[in-house]
Amino acid sequence: MPKTIELYNLLKDKLGEEATVAVIDAFDEVTERAKNEVVTKDYFELRLTEETGKLRFEINKLRTDLDAKISHQDTKIDKLRTDLDAKISHQDTKIDKLRTDLEAKIDKLRTDLEAKIDKLRTDLEAKIDKLRTDLEAKIDVKLSETKIEILKWTFLFWIGQLAAMVALFKFFAK
């Protein structure tokens, strides 16, 4: 206020009392506005700082919550992965057992089939040998019978030839 009185005394003589009061009122009004703007600006900056701090706190809280949820999900995924690996391993074991059983059954069937084939081959070879022996015996009998027939007919032919020659000699000899 003391500066206002000094300003009033200086301007009063040059501008007059009414103009001086108007100028001082204008200065007071501008000063008041400037103070209000500074206070408002300071209040705004203070509120902005408070709100920014709250937002940072909320963001950090959300980040912490999100990290916890991600960690929880990672734990779940690891557990699922472990369970899945165990199940796959169990299935691999089952598959290996089935493969082993199947290979054993195939080997048994192969052995049984080979034994049956060998038995059939042996039986067939025995039957073929028997048939060959029977056939050879029949052929021998047939050949013997044929030889006898041939000899019999040959003997008859010689006798006929001999009789024809004797008859011819007798015919010419007379």
Secondary structure in CASP SS format (residue, H / E / C, confidence):
PFRMAT SS
TARGET T0000
AUTHOR 0000-0000-0000
METHOD secondary structure of the structure
MODEL  1
M C 1.00
P H 1.00
K H 1.00
T H 1.00
I H 1.00
E H 1.00
L H 1.00
Y H 1.00
N H 1.00
L H 1.00
L H 1.00
K H 1.00
D H 1.00
K H 1.00
L H 1.00
G C 1.00
E H 1.00
E H 1.00
A H 1.00
T H 1.00
V H 1.00
A H 1.00
V H 1.00
I H 1.00
D H 1.00
A H 1.00
F H 1.00
D H 1.00
E H 1.00
V H 1.00
T H 1.00
E H 1.00
R H 1.00
A H 1.00
K H 1.00
N H 1.00
E H 1.00
V H 1.00
V H 1.00
T H 1.00
K H 1.00
D H 1.00
Y H 1.00
F H 1.00
E H 1.00
L H 1.00
R H 1.00
L H 1.00
T H 1.00
E H 1.00
E H 1.00
T H 1.00
G H 1.00
K H 1.00
L H 1.00
R H 1.00
F H 1.00
E H 1.00
I H 1.00
N H 1.00
K H 1.00
L H 1.00
R H 1.00
T H 1.00
D H 1.00
L H 1.00
D H 1.00
A H 1.00
K H 1.00
I H 1.00
S H 1.00
H H 1.00
Q H 1.00
D H 1.00
T H 1.00
K H 1.00
I H 1.00
D H 1.00
K H 1.00
L H 1.00
R H 1.00
T H 1.00
D H 1.00
L H 1.00
D H 1.00
A H 1.00
K H 1.00
I H 1.00
S H 1.00
H H 1.00
Q H 1.00
D H 1.00
T H 1.00
K H 1.00
I H 1.00
D H 1.00
K H 1.00
L H 1.00
R H 1.00
T H 1.00
D H 1.00
L H 1.00
E H 1.00
A H 1.00
K H 1.00
I H 1.00
D H 1.00
K H 1.00
L H 1.00
R H 1.00
T H 1.00
D H 1.00
L H 1.00
E H 1.00
A H 1.00
K H 1.00
I H 1.00
D H 1.00
K H 1.00
L H 1.00
R H 1.00
T H 1.00
D H 1.00
L H 1.00
E H 1.00
A H 1.00
K H 1.00
I H 1.00
D H 1.00
K H 1.00
L H 1.00
R H 1.00
T H 1.00
D H 1.00
L H 1.00
E H 1.00
A H 1.00
K H 1.00
I H 1.00
D H 1.00
V H 1.00
K H 1.00
L H 1.00
S H 1.00
E H 1.00
T H 1.00
K H 1.00
I H 1.00
E H 1.00
I H 1.00
L H 1.00
K H 1.00
W H 1.00
T H 1.00
F H 1.00
L H 1.00
F H 1.00
W H 1.00
I H 1.00
G H 1.00
Q H 1.00
L H 1.00
A H 1.00
A H 1.00
M H 1.00
V H 1.00
A H 1.00
L H 1.00
F H 1.00
K H 1.00
F H 1.00
F H 1.00
A H 1.00
K C 1.00
END
